[in-house]
């Protein structure tokens, strides 16, 4: 974002994106913009990218903790799906 267009309520930060962490890994954004007029829970980065809520973090430690939580949840979901498939019988 051009500095002339930046509003006083905008905060430029370094953030870690966990939105697609299981596909792309952690993404570090150096010049993410939090526009407090719109939402303090949303960050814009790059040309047309944004993340909301738990999809971005101000510290790498918080991002890694969320990534681990997402990984464990995905493993549990896949185990549940596998159990369902193993019980399935076609007649």
KASULHU-V568377 format. One record per residue. N is the residue number from 0. RES is the residue in one small letter. PSI is psi in radians with two decimals (NA if undefined). D_FIRST is the distance of its C-alpha to the first C-alpha in Angstrom with 1 decimal. Layout:
n = <N	N>
res = <RES	RES>
psi = <PSI	PSI>
d_first = <D_FIRST	D_FIRST>
This chain:
n = <0	1	2	3	4	5	6	7	8	9	10	11	12	13	14	15	16	17	18	19	20	21	22	23	24	25	26	27	28	29	30	31	32	33	34	35	36	37	38	39	40	41	42	43	44	45	46	47	48	49	50	51	52	53	54	55	56	57	58	59	60	61	62	63	64	65	66	67	68	69	70	71	72	73	74	75	76	77	78	79	80	81	82	83	84	85	86	87	88	89	90>
res = <x	x	x	x	x	x	x	x	x	x	x	x	x	x	x	x	x	x	x	x	x	x	x	x	x	x	x	x	x	x	x	x	x	x	x	x	x	x	x	x	x	x	x	x	x	x	x	x	x	x	x	x	x	x	x	x	x	x	x	x	x	x	x	x	x	x	x	x	x	x	x	x	x	x	x	x	x	x	x	x	x	x	x	x	x	x	x	x	x	x	x>
psi = <2.33	2.37	-0.47	-0.50	-0.21	2.31	2.83	-0.48	-0.14	2.45	2.13	2.15	2.94	2.30	2.87	2.25	2.22	0.20	-0.83	0.70	-0.57	-0.20	-0.84	-0.16	-3.13	2.39	2.14	2.20	2.11	-0.64	1.05	2.60	2.14	2.05	1.78	-0.34	-0.60	-1.03	2.26	-0.13	0.16	2.44	2.42	2.44	2.71	-2.72	-0.85	0.49	2.58	2.77	2.57	2.66	-2.16	0.08	-0.06	2.70	2.60	-0.31	2.62	-0.53	-0.80	-0.68	-0.73	-0.66	-0.75	-0.71	-0.73	-0.73	-0.77	-0.68	-0.80	-0.68	-0.68	-0.72	-0.79	-0.73	-0.71	-0.66	-0.74	-0.73	-0.71	-0.76	-0.72	-0.75	-0.65	-0.53	-0.32	2.34	2.31	2.28	NA>
d_first = <0.0	3.8	6.3	8.4	6.9	6.8	10.4	13.2	13.7	10.5	11.5	9.8	12.6	14.4	15.9	18.4	18.3	21.8	21.2	23.0	24.6	28.0	26.8	24.1	24.8	22.5	18.9	17.3	13.5	12.6	9.0	9.3	8.3	11.5	11.6	15.2	15.8	15.6	17.0	17.3	18.5	15.3	12.4	9.5	8.8	8.6	8.4	10.7	12.1	13.1	16.1	18.4	21.3	23.1	20.8	18.7	20.0	19.3	22.1	23.4	26.9	25.9	24.1	27.3	29.5	27.7	27.9	31.6	32.2	30.6	32.7	35.9	35.3	34.9	38.1	39.9	38.9	40.0	43.3	43.9	43.3	45.6	48.3	48.1	48.5	51.3	53.2	52.7	56.0	56.5	59.9>
